[in-house]
C-alpha cells in the first residue's frame, strides 16, 4: 500500500468530487478500488510518483490517514478533512486539547502583549497544545511564548514540510524541528510552493483541529478571517481580542458583530505578579520594574481579562 496516494493532487481531486472515500472505513479497500476509476497508465505513473516520494522523504516524517485510529477526532468531523497528513515531531499532540491562536502578520504591540498573556494563561492547564499557522506576527508570538512556557505547539503549514515559509521564521522552524516534543503538519505531500490557494486550505485545518479559536487581531480581508470563517462553518467557539490601541482590527470587530465572543470582559485577570514571567525575563524585569515603561506595560496587561 502507498498511503501517500491519498495526497496526490490528481487522486485527491477525484476523491473530493466523488466523495467515495466516505464509503470506506479502512484505507486498504479504498486503495484496492481506486485503480478502476483511472486510466491504467495514469494510475501507475501517479503511484510511482508517490512511491518515490515515500522512499526519499525525510525519515522523520510520518503519515497519518483519515482511516487511522489516531487521526484527530475534531478534524475528522469537518466537511472536507485532509485524507492524509504528514507530520514531523510528536503526533500524539493531535490527541491533546488543541487551542488555535491566530492573527495578522502586521500586529499591533498591544495584540502581541495580549497574545503573550493569553498563552501564559494556558500554562497551568494540562493536556493542552497551541495550534497556529507558522506565519509572522501573532502566529509567531503565540509559538515563541508557548515554547517559553513549555506548552507544546502544532504548526500547520500551507506548503510541504520541506519548505520553511516565511523565511523570517527559520529560527522558529529550527527550534520546533529540533524538539521532538513539538509538531509540524501539512496535508501537502508532493512538492507544493506557497500560493494563495494553499493557505485557505491550511486555515480550515487550523480551526478544524480545535474547539476554540482565538483571533488576536485581523483586518477585514485577511487570512485570519479565512480561519474564522472556517471556524464558523465548523461550529467552533470563536474569541476575539479587541482593543483601542490596535492598528487594524476591522475583521475582529466584524466577527464580534456576527456573534463571536469578546476575549476581554471575563473574570480571569492577568495579575501583576505574573508580569515578569509572561512578558520579561527575570533580568529584564529587574532593570525595568522602577521605570515608567514597565508601568505602562502593567497597565496594558492588567486590562486584559480573559474569558477562558
N, C-alpha and C positions, 0 to 999 in steps of 0.2 A: 504494500500500500504506500501511496505517496500522499501524505496528508496535506502537503503544500498545494496540491492541485485545487483545493478549495479557495486558494487565494490568487490563482491565475486569473488575470483580467477577463479573458475570453470565457472561461468556465464560470467565473463568478457572475458575469453579466447574464449568462443564461440562467443561472440559479436564481438570481434576483427577479428576473422577468417571469419565470415559470412558477417559482415558489415550491418546486418539487422537493426541496430539501426538508420542508416541513412534514413530509410524509414518512420520514425515516427517523429512527431513534438511535441508530448507530451509524458510524461512518462507513464500515465495510460494505453493507448492502448498497449504499448510495454510490460508493466507488465502483462497485461491480456493474451498476446500472448505467452510469454516465456515458460510457463509450457508445451506446446505441443512439445517442442524440447528436453525435457529431460525425463528420467525415473521418474515416479511419486515419488518413494521413495527418489531419489536423490534430486529432486526439493524441496520436503518437508523438507529434512534434511538441505539443504543449506538455505532455507528460515528461518528455526528455528534458525540456527546459526546467521543469520543477525538480527532477532528479538531480540535475547538475547543480541547481541552487542548493538543494539539501546537502549534497556532498561537499560543496565549497563554502557553506555558511560558517560563520563563527561558531565554534563548538560550544560557546557559552549561550547560544541562542536556543530556546526551546519552543516547540509548537504546542498549542492547546486548541482543540477544535470545539465547536458548538456542542458536539456529542460527548465530550469528556465530562466526567462527573465533577471535576474541579473547575469547570467553566463558571465564571461569575454569575450568580443567580439573578441579580438585578439586570445585568446586561442581557441575559437570555430572554428577558421579558419584553424588550423593546421591539418595535415594529421591524427593524432591519438590523439585527445584530451581526457583527462580524462572524463569518463562518469559521474563520481560523485566525488566531492571534499568535504573533511571535513575540517572545519575551526574553529579556536579559536581566537576570537577577532572581529575586525571591518571588516565585509565582504564588506562594502561599499568601502573599499580601492581598491577592484578589479575593480572599475569603474574609478579610477583615471588614470592619465598619468603615467604609470609604466616604470621605468628605471632599467635595470639589471646591477649590478656591481659585477663581479666575478674575481677570480684569484687563484693562487696557495696557498696552506697552508703554504709552506715554502717560504714566501715572503721576498723580499729584503726591507731594510729600505726605500730606495728611492721610492719603489712601494707603501709602506704604506703611505708615505708622500703624494704621488700623489693621493692616494685614499681619504685621508683627504681633500685635496684641491679640488678634483673633487666633492665630496659630498657637500663641502662648496659652490661651485659654483651653486648648485641647490637650496640653501637655500632661495633665493629670488623668486623662481618660485612657482606659486600657482598650486594647484590641482596635486601635484606630490607625488609619493611614491617610495622608493627604494626597489628593489627585489634582493634577493640573496639566497644562499643555506644553511646558518647556519653552514658553515664549519669554521675552524680556518683560520688565515691568512687574506687574502684580504676580504673575506666574513664578518668576524667578524669586521674588521676595518670599513668597509662600514656601518655596522649597528650601531656600537658604535658611530661613528661620526654623522650619521643621527639622532640618538636619542638626541645627544648633541645639534644639531641644531633645534630640534623639527620637523624633517621630518619623517613622518610615514614610517614604514618598513613592508615588506611582506616576511616572511621566508618560503621557500618551502622545505619540508622535504623529505628525502629518506627513511623514516621509518613511522610508525604510530605516531600520535600526542602524545601518552603516553610515547614515548621513547625520551630521551634528548641526542642526539648524535651529535657531540662528547662530552664526559663528560667535556672536557675543556671549554665548552661554557655554563655550567649550570647557571652561573651568568647571562649570556645574555638571556637565556631561561626564567629565573625567571623575569628579567626586562620586557621582552616582554609580558609574560603571565599575569603579574600584571598590565599591562597598557591596558585598553580596547580600546585604540586608535590605537593599533598595531594589527598585524595579523600573525598567523601561519597557513599554509595549508598543506594538504597531500592528495594524491589520494589513499593511502594505508589505508584501514579501519580496516579489521581484523588484528590481531597482525602480524606485519612484522618487523623482525630484519634487521639492516643494512647489505647489501650484495652488491657484485659487480654489480649485475643486477639492483638493485633498484636506484642507483644514476644516470645512464644514463637516466632512465625514469624521474627522478626528473629534470634533466638538461633540457630536452626538454620542461618541464613546465615553468622553469625559463625564457627561451628565448621566449616561446610561449606567455607569458603574456605581453611581452614588444615589443615596436617597435625598441628601441635602446638597444644594449648590449655592455657594456664596459669591455674589457679584460685588466686587470691591470698588469698581469704577468703570464706566463704559460710555462711550459716545453713542449717538443714535444709530449709526451704521458701523458695526464692528464685528469682529469675530466673537467677542464676548456676548453680544446679543444673539449671535448664532447659537452659542452654547445655551443661553437662556431659553431661546425658542425650542430647542431640542428638549430641554428640561421640562418645559410646559407640556409638550406633546407626550412626554414620558411620565407625566403626573408626578414630578419630583417637587420637593419643597425648595422654594427659591427665597433667598435672603439677600437684601440689597443694602449696602452701606452708602449712605448719602450724607454729605457734609458741605457746608457753605464754602469751604476752602478748596474744594476740588476744582480742577481745571475744566473738566467737561464730563458731567455725569448725566447727560440728557437721556441716554439709554437706560440708565438706572432709574431715573425719575419716571420714565415711561413704564418700566416694569412695575414700579410701585403703584402707579395708577391702574395697572392691569391686575393688581391683586397680590403681587409679591410682598413678602413680609419685610418690614424695616429692621435692619440689623441693630440699629440703636433703639433704645426705649425699653429694653428688658430690665431684668433685675440683677444681672450679673455684671458687676463693675470691676474694671481693672484697678486694683488698689495701688497706692503709692509705693508700698514696699516691693512690688513686683517689677518696678520700672528698670532696676539695674539688670535683671536677668532677661527682660523682654527686649529692651532697646539697646543697652550698652553692655560692653564687657565691664567687669568689676573695676579695672584700672581706669577706663573712660569715665565711669560713673563717679569715681573718687575725684577726678580732676574737675568734673562739671557740676558736682552737686551744689556748689555755692554760687553758681552763675545764673544769670537771667536766662541763658539758653536752656538750661535744664528746667527752670521754672516753666518756660513756655512749653517744653515737651511734656511736663507733668500735666499741665492744663489740657493739652490735646488728648493725652491718653486717658485721663480721668473722665473725659467727656464721652468716651466710648462705653456704652452699656450694651453688652452683647446678649441677645435673646437666643440662647442656645438650647 
